[in-house]
Amino acid sequence: MTRYLISFDDGAMTFPEEEMPAVGEAAHQVVRAAQEAGVWVFGGGVESQRASIVATDGKVTVGPYPETKAVIGGFAIVEVPSREEALEWATKFAVACRCAQEVREIMFDPLV
């Protein structure tokens, strides 16, 4: 089984604010379905705020860097047998969240 990161950019959810409860419930239905299917690993929304950047020397600065084009607004990690199945789950999240989803394979780590 392979893990995939399904994510969307902060600001991608462009529907009216009053629709947020319905969108949230739709997203939670997909999460529950993923849990019931045994593919859910972890996920959630990311607060809209400037990130703290910790450099290799340990210095902490406020980010993201100016050249950053987009930041993650929310994500899900699923563990599925194929990229095609990850894309199926991403489709469910795209419909529920009303925004495009990016799908990326997470590199295998034998120590995890």
Phi and psi in radians as a Rosetta constraint file:
Dihedral C 1 N 2 CA 2 C 2 CIRCULARHARMONIC -2.070 0.35
Dihedral N 2 CA 2 C 2 N 3 CIRCULARHARMONIC 2.517 0.35
Dihedral C 2 N 3 CA 3 C 3 CIRCULARHARMONIC -1.672 0.35
Dihedral N 3 CA 3 C 3 N 4 CIRCULARHARMONIC 2.472 0.35
Dihedral C 3 N 4 CA 4 C 4 CIRCULARHARMONIC -2.251 0.35
Dihedral N 4 CA 4 C 4 N 5 CIRCULARHARMONIC 2.477 0.35
Dihedral C 4 N 5 CA 5 C 5 CIRCULARHARMONIC -1.673 0.35
Dihedral N 5 CA 5 C 5 N 6 CIRCULARHARMONIC 2.116 0.35
Dihedral C 5 N 6 CA 6 C 6 CIRCULARHARMONIC -1.918 0.35
Dihedral N 6 CA 6 C 6 N 7 CIRCULARHARMONIC 2.125 0.35
Dihedral C 6 N 7 CA 7 C 7 CIRCULARHARMONIC -2.525 0.35
Dihedral N 7 CA 7 C 7 N 8 CIRCULARHARMONIC 2.876 0.35
Dihedral C 7 N 8 CA 8 C 8 CIRCULARHARMONIC -2.405 0.35
Dihedral N 8 CA 8 C 8 N 9 CIRCULARHARMONIC 2.709 0.35
Dihedral C 8 N 9 CA 9 C 9 CIRCULARHARMONIC -1.311 0.35
Dihedral N 9 CA 9 C 9 N 10 CIRCULARHARMONIC 2.525 0.35
Dihedral C 9 N 10 CA 10 C 10 CIRCULARHARMONIC -1.022 0.35
Dihedral N 10 CA 10 C 10 N 11 CIRCULARHARMONIC 2.317 0.35
Dihedral C 10 N 11 CA 11 C 11 CIRCULARHARMONIC 1.596 0.35
Dihedral N 11 CA 11 C 11 N 12 CIRCULARHARMONIC -0.067 0.35
Dihedral C 11 N 12 CA 12 C 12 CIRCULARHARMONIC -1.315 0.35
Dihedral N 12 CA 12 C 12 N 13 CIRCULARHARMONIC -0.405 0.35
Dihedral C 12 N 13 CA 13 C 13 CIRCULARHARMONIC -1.482 0.35
Dihedral N 13 CA 13 C 13 N 14 CIRCULARHARMONIC 1.710 0.35
Dihedral C 13 N 14 CA 14 C 14 CIRCULARHARMONIC -1.855 0.35
Dihedral N 14 CA 14 C 14 N 15 CIRCULARHARMONIC 0.282 0.35
Dihedral C 14 N 15 CA 15 C 15 CIRCULARHARMONIC -1.377 0.35
Dihedral N 15 CA 15 C 15 N 16 CIRCULARHARMONIC 2.880 0.35
Dihedral C 15 N 16 CA 16 C 16 CIRCULARHARMONIC -1.071 0.35
Dihedral N 16 CA 16 C 16 N 17 CIRCULARHARMONIC 2.514 0.35
Dihedral C 16 N 17 CA 17 C 17 CIRCULARHARMONIC -0.952 0.35
Dihedral N 17 CA 17 C 17 N 18 CIRCULARHARMONIC -0.623 0.35
Dihedral C 17 N 18 CA 18 C 18 CIRCULARHARMONIC -1.171 0.35
Dihedral N 18 CA 18 C 18 N 19 CIRCULARHARMONIC -0.235 0.35
Dihedral C 18 N 19 CA 19 C 19 CIRCULARHARMONIC -1.542 0.35
Dihedral N 19 CA 19 C 19 N 20 CIRCULARHARMONIC -0.108 0.35
Dihedral C 19 N 20 CA 20 C 20 CIRCULARHARMONIC -1.004 0.35
Dihedral N 20 CA 20 C 20 N 21 CIRCULARHARMONIC -0.738 0.35
Dihedral C 20 N 21 CA 21 C 21 CIRCULARHARMONIC -1.032 0.35
Dihedral N 21 CA 21 C 21 N 22 CIRCULARHARMONIC -0.718 0.35
Dihedral C 21 N 22 CA 22 C 22 CIRCULARHARMONIC -1.183 0.35
Dihedral N 22 CA 22 C 22 N 23 CIRCULARHARMONIC -0.703 0.35
Dihedral C 22 N 23 CA 23 C 23 CIRCULARHARMONIC -1.150 0.35
Dihedral N 23 CA 23 C 23 N 24 CIRCULARHARMONIC -0.745 0.35
Dihedral C 23 N 24 CA 24 C 24 CIRCULARHARMONIC -1.041 0.35
Dihedral N 24 CA 24 C 24 N 25 CIRCULARHARMONIC -0.759 0.35
Dihedral C 24 N 25 CA 25 C 25 CIRCULARHARMONIC -1.135 0.35
Dihedral N 25 CA 25 C 25 N 26 CIRCULARHARMONIC -0.717 0.35
Dihedral C 25 N 26 CA 26 C 26 CIRCULARHARMONIC -1.086 0.35
Dihedral N 26 CA 26 C 26 N 27 CIRCULARHARMONIC -0.737 0.35
Dihedral C 26 N 27 CA 27 C 27 CIRCULARHARMONIC -1.132 0.35
Dihedral N 27 CA 27 C 27 N 28 CIRCULARHARMONIC -0.715 0.35
Dihedral C 27 N 28 CA 28 C 28 CIRCULARHARMONIC -1.146 0.35
Dihedral N 28 CA 28 C 28 N 29 CIRCULARHARMONIC -0.556 0.35
Dihedral C 28 N 29 CA 29 C 29 CIRCULARHARMONIC -1.109 0.35
Dihedral N 29 CA 29 C 29 N 30 CIRCULARHARMONIC -0.697 0.35
Dihedral C 29 N 30 CA 30 C 30 CIRCULARHARMONIC -1.167 0.35
Dihedral N 30 CA 30 C 30 N 31 CIRCULARHARMONIC -0.726 0.35
Dihedral C 30 N 31 CA 31 C 31 CIRCULARHARMONIC -1.044 0.35
Dihedral N 31 CA 31 C 31 N 32 CIRCULARHARMONIC -0.813 0.35
Dihedral C 31 N 32 CA 32 C 32 CIRCULARHARMONIC -1.069 0.35
Dihedral N 32 CA 32 C 32 N 33 CIRCULARHARMONIC -0.699 0.35
Dihedral C 32 N 33 CA 33 C 33 CIRCULARHARMONIC -1.119 0.35
Dihedral N 33 CA 33 C 33 N 34 CIRCULARHARMONIC -0.710 0.35
Dihedral C 33 N 34 CA 34 C 34 CIRCULARHARMONIC -1.151 0.35
Dihedral N 34 CA 34 C 34 N 35 CIRCULARHARMONIC -0.671 0.35
Dihedral C 34 N 35 CA 35 C 35 CIRCULARHARMONIC -1.118 0.35
Dihedral N 35 CA 35 C 35 N 36 CIRCULARHARMONIC -0.805 0.35
Dihedral C 35 N 36 CA 36 C 36 CIRCULARHARMONIC -1.104 0.35
Dihedral N 36 CA 36 C 36 N 37 CIRCULARHARMONIC -0.575 0.35
Dihedral C 36 N 37 CA 37 C 37 CIRCULARHARMONIC -1.375 0.35
Dihedral N 37 CA 37 C 37 N 38 CIRCULARHARMONIC -0.170 0.35
Dihedral C 37 N 38 CA 38 C 38 CIRCULARHARMONIC 1.356 0.35
Dihedral N 38 CA 38 C 38 N 39 CIRCULARHARMONIC 0.346 0.35
Dihedral C 38 N 39 CA 39 C 39 CIRCULARHARMONIC -1.857 0.35
Dihedral N 39 CA 39 C 39 N 40 CIRCULARHARMONIC -0.216 0.35
Dihedral C 39 N 40 CA 40 C 40 CIRCULARHARMONIC -1.256 0.35
Dihedral N 40 CA 40 C 40 N 41 CIRCULARHARMONIC 2.299 0.35
Dihedral C 40 N 41 CA 41 C 41 CIRCULARHARMONIC -1.916 0.35
Dihedral N 41 CA 41 C 41 N 42 CIRCULARHARMONIC -0.981 0.35
Dihedral C 41 N 42 CA 42 C 42 CIRCULARHARMONIC -2.991 0.35
Dihedral N 42 CA 42 C 42 N 43 CIRCULARHARMONIC 2.772 0.35
Dihedral C 42 N 43 CA 43 C 43 CIRCULARHARMONIC 3.080 0.35
Dihedral N 43 CA 43 C 43 N 44 CIRCULARHARMONIC 3.086 0.35
Dihedral C 43 N 44 CA 44 C 44 CIRCULARHARMONIC 2.846 0.35
Dihedral N 44 CA 44 C 44 N 45 CIRCULARHARMONIC 3.032 0.35
Dihedral C 44 N 45 CA 45 C 45 CIRCULARHARMONIC -1.463 0.35
Dihedral N 45 CA 45 C 45 N 46 CIRCULARHARMONIC 2.715 0.35
Dihedral C 45 N 46 CA 46 C 46 CIRCULARHARMONIC -1.982 0.35
Dihedral N 46 CA 46 C 46 N 47 CIRCULARHARMONIC 2.215 0.35
Dihedral C 46 N 47 CA 47 C 47 CIRCULARHARMONIC -0.988 0.35
Dihedral N 47 CA 47 C 47 N 48 CIRCULARHARMONIC 2.440 0.35
Dihedral C 47 N 48 CA 48 C 48 CIRCULARHARMONIC -1.351 0.35
Dihedral N 48 CA 48 C 48 N 49 CIRCULARHARMONIC 1.801 0.35
Dihedral C 48 N 49 CA 49 C 49 CIRCULARHARMONIC -2.815 0.35
Dihedral N 49 CA 49 C 49 N 50 CIRCULARHARMONIC 2.828 0.35
Dihedral C 49 N 50 CA 50 C 50 CIRCULARHARMONIC -1.281 0.35
Dihedral N 50 CA 50 C 50 N 51 CIRCULARHARMONIC 2.382 0.35
Dihedral C 50 N 51 CA 51 C 51 CIRCULARHARMONIC -1.394 0.35
Dihedral N 51 CA 51 C 51 N 52 CIRCULARHARMONIC 2.707 0.35
Dihedral C 51 N 52 CA 52 C 52 CIRCULARHARMONIC -1.611 0.35
Dihedral N 52 CA 52 C 52 N 53 CIRCULARHARMONIC 2.303 0.35
Dihedral C 52 N 53 CA 53 C 53 CIRCULARHARMONIC -1.876 0.35
Dihedral N 53 CA 53 C 53 N 54 CIRCULARHARMONIC 2.187 0.35
Dihedral C 53 N 54 CA 54 C 54 CIRCULARHARMONIC -1.856 0.35
Dihedral N 54 CA 54 C 54 N 55 CIRCULARHARMONIC 2.007 0.35
Dihedral C 54 N 55 CA 55 C 55 CIRCULARHARMONIC -1.352 0.35
Dihedral N 55 CA 55 C 55 N 56 CIRCULARHARMONIC 2.945 0.35
Dihedral C 55 N 56 CA 56 C 56 CIRCULARHARMONIC -1.113 0.35
Dihedral N 56 CA 56 C 56 N 57 CIRCULARHARMONIC -0.349 0.35
Dihedral C 56 N 57 CA 57 C 57 CIRCULARHARMONIC -1.566 0.35
Dihedral N 57 CA 57 C 57 N 58 CIRCULARHARMONIC 0.030 0.35
Dihedral C 57 N 58 CA 58 C 58 CIRCULARHARMONIC 1.584 0.35
Dihedral N 58 CA 58 C 58 N 59 CIRCULARHARMONIC -0.098 0.35
Dihedral C 58 N 59 CA 59 C 59 CIRCULARHARMONIC -1.212 0.35
Dihedral N 59 CA 59 C 59 N 60 CIRCULARHARMONIC 2.354 0.35
Dihedral C 59 N 60 CA 60 C 60 CIRCULARHARMONIC -1.840 0.35
Dihedral N 60 CA 60 C 60 N 61 CIRCULARHARMONIC 2.259 0.35
Dihedral C 60 N 61 CA 61 C 61 CIRCULARHARMONIC -2.280 0.35
Dihedral N 61 CA 61 C 61 N 62 CIRCULARHARMONIC 2.882 0.35
Dihedral C 61 N 62 CA 62 C 62 CIRCULARHARMONIC -1.548 0.35
Dihedral N 62 CA 62 C 62 N 63 CIRCULARHARMONIC 2.348 0.35
Dihedral C 62 N 63 CA 63 C 63 CIRCULARHARMONIC -2.204 0.35
Dihedral N 63 CA 63 C 63 N 64 CIRCULARHARMONIC -2.797 0.35
Dihedral C 63 N 64 CA 64 C 64 CIRCULARHARMONIC -1.276 0.35
Dihedral N 64 CA 64 C 64 N 65 CIRCULARHARMONIC 2.983 0.35
Dihedral C 64 N 65 CA 65 C 65 CIRCULARHARMONIC -1.071 0.35
Dihedral N 65 CA 65 C 65 N 66 CIRCULARHARMONIC 2.587 0.35
Dihedral C 65 N 66 CA 66 C 66 CIRCULARHARMONIC -0.971 0.35
Dihedral N 66 CA 66 C 66 N 67 CIRCULARHARMONIC -0.544 0.35
Dihedral C 66 N 67 CA 67 C 67 CIRCULARHARMONIC -1.357 0.35
Dihedral N 67 CA 67 C 67 N 68 CIRCULARHARMONIC -0.093 0.35
Dihedral C 67 N 68 CA 68 C 68 CIRCULARHARMONIC -1.144 0.35
Dihedral N 68 CA 68 C 68 N 69 CIRCULARHARMONIC 2.186 0.35
Dihedral C 68 N 69 CA 69 C 69 CIRCULARHARMONIC -1.472 0.35
Dihedral N 69 CA 69 C 69 N 70 CIRCULARHARMONIC -0.645 0.35
Dihedral C 69 N 70 CA 70 C 70 CIRCULARHARMONIC -2.619 0.35
Dihedral N 70 CA 70 C 70 N 71 CIRCULARHARMONIC 2.703 0.35
Dihedral C 70 N 71 CA 71 C 71 CIRCULARHARMONIC -2.206 0.35
Dihedral N 71 CA 71 C 71 N 72 CIRCULARHARMONIC 2.734 0.35
Dihedral C 71 N 72 CA 72 C 72 CIRCULARHARMONIC -1.231 0.35
Dihedral N 72 CA 72 C 72 N 73 CIRCULARHARMONIC 2.308 0.35
Dihedral C 72 N 73 CA 73 C 73 CIRCULARHARMONIC -1.728 0.35
Dihedral N 73 CA 73 C 73 N 74 CIRCULARHARMONIC -0.423 0.35
Dihedral C 73 N 74 CA 74 C 74 CIRCULARHARMONIC -3.011 0.35
Dihedral N 74 CA 74 C 74 N 75 CIRCULARHARMONIC 2.814 0.35
Dihedral C 74 N 75 CA 75 C 75 CIRCULARHARMONIC -2.735 0.35
Dihedral N 75 CA 75 C 75 N 76 CIRCULARHARMONIC 2.830 0.35
Dihedral C 75 N 76 CA 76 C 76 CIRCULARHARMONIC -2.454 0.35
Dihedral N 76 CA 76 C 76 N 77 CIRCULARHARMONIC 2.501 0.35
Dihedral C 76 N 77 CA 77 C 77 CIRCULARHARMONIC -2.010 0.35
Dihedral N 77 CA 77 C 77 N 78 CIRCULARHARMONIC 2.148 0.35
Dihedral C 77 N 78 CA 78 C 78 CIRCULARHARMONIC -2.097 0.35
Dihedral N 78 CA 78 C 78 N 79 CIRCULARHARMONIC 2.646 0.35
Dihedral C 78 N 79 CA 79 C 79 CIRCULARHARMONIC -2.060 0.35
Dihedral N 79 CA 79 C 79 N 80 CIRCULARHARMONIC 1.919 0.35
Dihedral C 79 N 80 CA 80 C 80 CIRCULARHARMONIC -2.373 0.35
Dihedral N 80 CA 80 C 80 N 81 CIRCULARHARMONIC 2.840 0.35
Dihedral C 80 N 81 CA 81 C 81 CIRCULARHARMONIC -1.316 0.35
Dihedral N 81 CA 81 C 81 N 82 CIRCULARHARMONIC -0.292 0.35
Dihedral C 81 N 82 CA 82 C 82 CIRCULARHARMONIC -2.631 0.35
Dihedral N 82 CA 82 C 82 N 83 CIRCULARHARMONIC 2.777 0.35
Dihedral C 82 N 83 CA 83 C 83 CIRCULARHARMONIC -1.083 0.35
Dihedral N 83 CA 83 C 83 N 84 CIRCULARHARMONIC -0.639 0.35
Dihedral C 83 N 84 CA 84 C 84 CIRCULARHARMONIC -1.035 0.35
Dihedral N 84 CA 84 C 84 N 85 CIRCULARHARMONIC -0.717 0.35
Dihedral C 84 N 85 CA 85 C 85 CIRCULARHARMONIC -1.205 0.35
Dihedral N 85 CA 85 C 85 N 86 CIRCULARHARMONIC -0.639 0.35
Dihedral C 85 N 86 CA 86 C 86 CIRCULARHARMONIC -1.073 0.35
Dihedral N 86 CA 86 C 86 N 87 CIRCULARHARMONIC -0.704 0.35
Dihedral C 86 N 87 CA 87 C 87 CIRCULARHARMONIC -1.146 0.35
Dihedral N 87 CA 87 C 87 N 88 CIRCULARHARMONIC -0.594 0.35
Dihedral C 87 N 88 CA 88 C 88 CIRCULARHARMONIC -1.111 0.35
Dihedral N 88 CA 88 C 88 N 89 CIRCULARHARMONIC -0.756 0.35
Dihedral C 88 N 89 CA 89 C 89 CIRCULARHARMONIC -1.169 0.35
Dihedral N 89 CA 89 C 89 N 90 CIRCULARHARMONIC -0.665 0.35
Dihedral C 89 N 90 CA 90 C 90 CIRCULARHARMONIC -1.089 0.35
Dihedral N 90 CA 90 C 90 N 91 CIRCULARHARMONIC -0.643 0.35
Dihedral C 90 N 91 CA 91 C 91 CIRCULARHARMONIC -1.087 0.35
Dihedral N 91 CA 91 C 91 N 92 CIRCULARHARMONIC -0.732 0.35
Dihedral C 91 N 92 CA 92 C 92 CIRCULARHARMONIC -1.104 0.35
Dihedral N 92 CA 92 C 92 N 93 CIRCULARHARMONIC -0.731 0.35
Dihedral C 92 N 93 CA 93 C 93 CIRCULARHARMONIC -1.187 0.35
Dihedral N 93 CA 93 C 93 N 94 CIRCULARHARMONIC -0.666 0.35
Dihedral C 93 N 94 CA 94 C 94 CIRCULARHARMONIC -1.070 0.35
Dihedral N 94 CA 94 C 94 N 95 CIRCULARHARMONIC -0.751 0.35
Dihedral C 94 N 95 CA 95 C 95 CIRCULARHARMONIC -1.158 0.35
Dihedral N 95 CA 95 C 95 N 96 CIRCULARHARMONIC -0.824 0.35
Dihedral C 95 N 96 CA 96 C 96 CIRCULARHARMONIC -1.121 0.35
Dihedral N 96 CA 96 C 96 N 97 CIRCULARHARMONIC -0.756 0.35
Dihedral C 96 N 97 CA 97 C 97 CIRCULARHARMONIC -1.549 0.35
Dihedral N 97 CA 97 C 97 N 98 CIRCULARHARMONIC -0.137 0.35
Dihedral C 97 N 98 CA 98 C 98 CIRCULARHARMONIC 1.046 0.35
Dihedral N 98 CA 98 C 98 N 99 CIRCULARHARMONIC 0.639 0.35
Dihedral C 98 N 99 CA 99 C 99 CIRCULARHARMONIC -2.713 0.35
Dihedral N 99 CA 99 C 99 N 100 CIRCULARHARMONIC 2.728 0.35
Dihedral C 99 N 100 CA 100 C 100 CIRCULARHARMONIC -1.090 0.35
Dihedral N 100 CA 100 C 100 N 101 CIRCULARHARMONIC 2.606 0.35
Dihedral C 100 N 101 CA 101 C 101 CIRCULARHARMONIC -2.123 0.35
Dihedral N 101 CA 101 C 101 N 102 CIRCULARHARMONIC 2.477 0.35
Dihedral C 101 N 102 CA 102 C 102 CIRCULARHARMONIC -1.752 0.35
Dihedral N 102 CA 102 C 102 N 103 CIRCULARHARMONIC 2.417 0.35
Dihedral C 102 N 103 CA 103 C 103 CIRCULARHARMONIC -2.103 0.35
Dihedral N 103 CA 103 C 103 N 104 CIRCULARHARMONIC 2.183 0.35
Dihedral C 103 N 104 CA 104 C 104 CIRCULARHARMONIC -2.391 0.35
Dihedral N 104 CA 104 C 104 N 105 CIRCULARHARMONIC 2.385 0.35
Dihedral C 104 N 105 CA 105 C 105 CIRCULARHARMONIC -1.292 0.35
Dihedral N 105 CA 105 C 105 N 106 CIRCULARHARMONIC 2.405 0.35
Dihedral C 105 N 106 CA 106 C 106 CIRCULARHARMONIC -1.589 0.35
Dihedral N 106 CA 106 C 106 N 107 CIRCULARHARMONIC 2.282 0.35
Dihedral C 106 N 107 CA 107 C 107 CIRCULARHARMONIC -1.078 0.35
Dihedral N 107 CA 107 C 107 N 108 CIRCULARHARMONIC 2.454 0.35
Dihedral C 107 N 108 CA 108 C 108 CIRCULARHARMONIC -1.203 0.35
Dihedral N 108 CA 108 C 108 N 109 CIRCULARHARMONIC 2.362 0.35
Dihedral C 108 N 109 CA 109 C 109 CIRCULARHARMONIC -2.190 0.35
Dihedral N 109 CA 109 C 109 N 110 CIRCULARHARMONIC 1.955 0.35
Dihedral C 109 N 110 CA 110 C 110 CIRCULARHARMONIC -1.133 0.35
Dihedral N 110 CA 110 C 110 N 111 CIRCULARHARMONIC -0.271 0.35
Dihedral C 110 N 111 CA 111 C 111 CIRCULARHARMONIC -1.540 0.35
Dihedral N 111 CA 111 C 111 N 112 CIRCULARHARMONIC -0.121 0.35
